[in-house]
Amino acid sequence: MKDKRIHNKKDILGKRKKLRSNLTSAEVFLWKHLKAKQLDGKKFVKQHSIGNYIVDFYCASEKLIIELDGEVHNNSTAEYYDKKRTNYLNK
């Protein structure tokens, strides 16, 4: 039976774990302020998947996604992917 979940699909769990253990310096800095409900008591998780996309930080109660896209996203291929991802996540 095919996994019909949208959040945290099992088939990309390995990739999420790898990303969690290799945060960028900007992600580490922000995570220090998001973890342990330090932002208005809201619970955030890092490297959460929605569909086939992995977002940097996610707050389920607010349906809020935070993405920190650095220099690696400054090219036409990445910009296309990011636009496609944003359109999917906005739905």
Residue, then its C-alpha position, 0 to 999 in steps of 0.5 A: m500500500k502506498d504511503k498517502r501521508i503528506h507530512n514526513k513521508k517515510d521514503i525521505l526520512g533518511k534525507r531529512k535526518k542527513l539535513r538535520s545533522n548538517l545545518t547551515s550556520a544560519e539554520v543553527f542560529l535560528w534553531k537556537h531561537l526556535k527550539a524549546k518554544q522560545l518564539d511566542g510559545k510556538k513549537f517548531v520542528k526542523q527539516h520537516s517534509i511536506g509532500n516531496y519537499i523538505v522545509d527548514f523549519y515548520c510550525a504546525s499550529e500556525k501552518l508556518i514554514i521558514e526557509l533560509d535560502g542562501e547563495v546556493h539558490n542564486n541560479s536559474t535552476a534553483e530559482y525554478y525549483d524554489k518557485k515550484r516548491t513555493n507554489y506547492l507549499n502555498k496550496 
